[in-house]
Amino acid sequence: MIELSVTLGIIISLFFIEKFGMAAGGIIIPGYIALQLTTIDRLIGLVIITFITFLLIKGISKFTFLFGRRQMVVALLIGTILSILSHHFLVFNTPNSTIELSAIGWVIPGLIAHWAAKQGFVKTLAMISITSVIVRLLVIICFMGETLPKLY
């Protein structure tokens, strides 16, 4: 199912880039986000880490020449560091459940922040939301209505 979700995410992302000229935070992002649409706490954690990465990139770019490949590398580095920190420090155990505000993946926050720096944070999140829901819907259709198919 992971392969199907990522493949559909790439196809939908490429379609939206060609049709609307806006990226959904990189072509692999919608597939991975679609798999996590039922874990709201992880999505909130992803938005928080991505926004902090985005702000740090914007701050650094005021003092240095940060664009293109350099911006991508810095975004991935900052996003990865913050994501790793979130996996260790943003997991809270409550009596009834566990709240995980950790980001999804390690490179995903950096990729989203890189594209958000190019086309705007709100536009990027809107494109991710739209494409991820479409990918999730297609995965549900492919698995004949099973909303939470087994990963393996």
Stockholm file with secondary structure:
# STOCKHOLM 1.0

chainA/1-152         MIELSVTLGIIISLFFIEKFGMAAGGIIIPGYIALQLTTIDRLIGLVIITFITFLLIKGISKFTFLFGRRQMVVALLIGTILSILSHHFLVFNTPNSTIELSAIGWVIPGLIAHWAAKQGFVKTLAMISITSVIVRLLVIICFMGETLPKLY
#=GR chainA/1-152 SS CHHHHHHHHHHHHHHHHHHHSCCSSSTTHHHHHHHTTTCHHHHHHHHHHHHHHHHHHHHHHTTSCCCHHHHHHHHHHHHHHHHHHHHHHSEEECSSCEEECCCSSSSHHHHHHHHHHHHCHHHHHHHHHHHHHHHHHHHHHHTTTCSSCCCC
#=GC SS_cons         CHHHHHHHHHHHHHHHHHHHSCCSSSTTHHHHHHHTTTCHHHHHHHHHHHHHHHHHHHHHHTTSCCCHHHHHHHHHHHHHHHHHHHHHHSEEECSSCEEECCCSSSSHHHHHHHHHHHHCHHHHHHHHHHHHHHHHHHHHHHTTTCSSCCCC
//
